[in-house]
């Protein structure tokens, strides 16, 4: 039996559906984080609080920095999912960019934007 070199159109359609679901959730979460980061859902009373609460302000600053990092990671995740959709259209989805072998379905279901097999990922360490 010869080794498969790519996933079938039916398998690609299955992955596309999974990716589209994850992409919708990721975009929703990104929008929520971005809105929170920009205080667009703020009630507008921030400037009325006493300025002597420096500890509270420090915590708020740290929280904003953490949220900014999470927002950037979410944006990177979205780009990865969008790239996966392009690879599906090109019928190159699921092929390891280092080894050229198929990435196992189990890995793609967990990390649908993966471009490396576990084998290739371990070689990079």
Secondary structure by P-SEA (a helix, b strand, c coil): ccccccccaaaaaaaaaaaaaaaaaaaaaaaaaaaaaaccccccccccccccaaaaaaaaaaaaaaaaaaaaaaaaaaaaaaaaaaaaaaccccccccccccccaaaaaacccccccaaaaaaac
